[in-house]
Amino acid sequence: MDPIQFYKCLAEETRLRSLLLIAREGELCVCELMEALAESQPKTSRHLAQLRNCGLLLDRRQGQWVFYRIDPALPPWARTVLEQTAESNPGFLRDSLGRLKHMADRPGRCCPTS
């Protein structure tokens, strides 16, 4: 992973917030990220695709839904950056985590597996 590419991929707030949420939760569905970020499906999906293209995320399909997780091949230094960013800035994710916590039906409940 090229450090310049890594930081360019994180230079947009929605992408950074998405990546930190996924790192914290292990795996999130697009519907969960939409709720946590209070963003539309097209905007959320576009940023997730960019993170996947950067080599930061992997996705898996379950029916019509897509779930994202951190690429296990992400170098240790990049994982450390994400961990330190989240730990050192607890307020950055506070509202997003609150919305996620209060989401009524989380996967596998909100996202039908057809």
N, C-alpha and C positions, 0 to 999 in steps of 0.2 A: 504494500500500500504506500503510495506516494503521499508524503505529508501535505504537499500543496493541494492535491486533489481532495484529501480528507477534509482539510479546513475549508476549502471552497464549497464542499458539499454541506457543511454545517453552517455556512455563513448566512443562511436564511432562517428566520425564527421558527417557522412551521416545521422545517426539516429538523432543526436542532431539538425542538420540543418533542417531535414524534420519535426521534431516535432515543432520546433520554427516557421517554415513557416506555418504549419497547424494551430498552435495556433493563429498566426497573421491573417490569411486569413479566419479562421472559418471552411473551408472544402476545400480540394484540391483533384483533380483527379490524378491518377498515371501519366497521360500524362503531367499534369502541373508540377508535381514534377520532372519528367524526364527533362523537359525543364529548370526549375529553378536550378536544381542541376547539369545539364550537365552530366547526368549519363544514363546508359543503362536501359532498362525496367527490365531485370532480377535483376540487382543490386538494383534498386529502390524498386522493389516489395519485394525482400528478406528482406531488412531493414524495410520496412513497416510491413511485417508479424511479424518480431521480436518485433516491437513496439506494435503491436496488441496483441501478445502473452504475453507481459509484462503487459498488462492491461492499456496501455496509450492511445490507439486509438480504435475507432470503425470504421467499414467499412460498406458501403452499395453498392450494385450492381445496376447499371443502364445499362441494356443491357450487353455488353461485358466489360464495364468499371467499375472500382472500385473507389469510393470516400472515403476519410478518414477524420475523425474529432476527436478531443480530446474526450476521454470518459468523459461524464458528471459526472461520479462517482469518477473522480480523486480528491483526497483530496485537500482542500484549500492550504495547505503548498506546495504541488507539483505544483499547478497552480502558486503560488507566485514565486517559483523558476524559472519557465519558463518565467513568465512576467519580473522578475528582470534580468534574463540572457539576454533577448532580449533588454530590455531598456538600460542596462548598456554596451552593446556591439553592437552598431548600425552598425559597420563595418562588423560584422560577417555575416550578411544576405544581405549586400548591393548588391553584384554581383548577388546573387540568385534572389532577388527582382527585379533587373533590367531586368534579363532575363525573369522573369515571366510577368513583365509589358509589355515587347515588344513581348510576344507570340502572334502570329497572330490570332489564333482561340482558344479562351478559352471555357470551358464548359458553357453551353450546346451546343456550336458550334463545338468544336473540337472533342467531344466525342459523336458519333452517339448513339441514343437510339433505338436500335433494339430489 
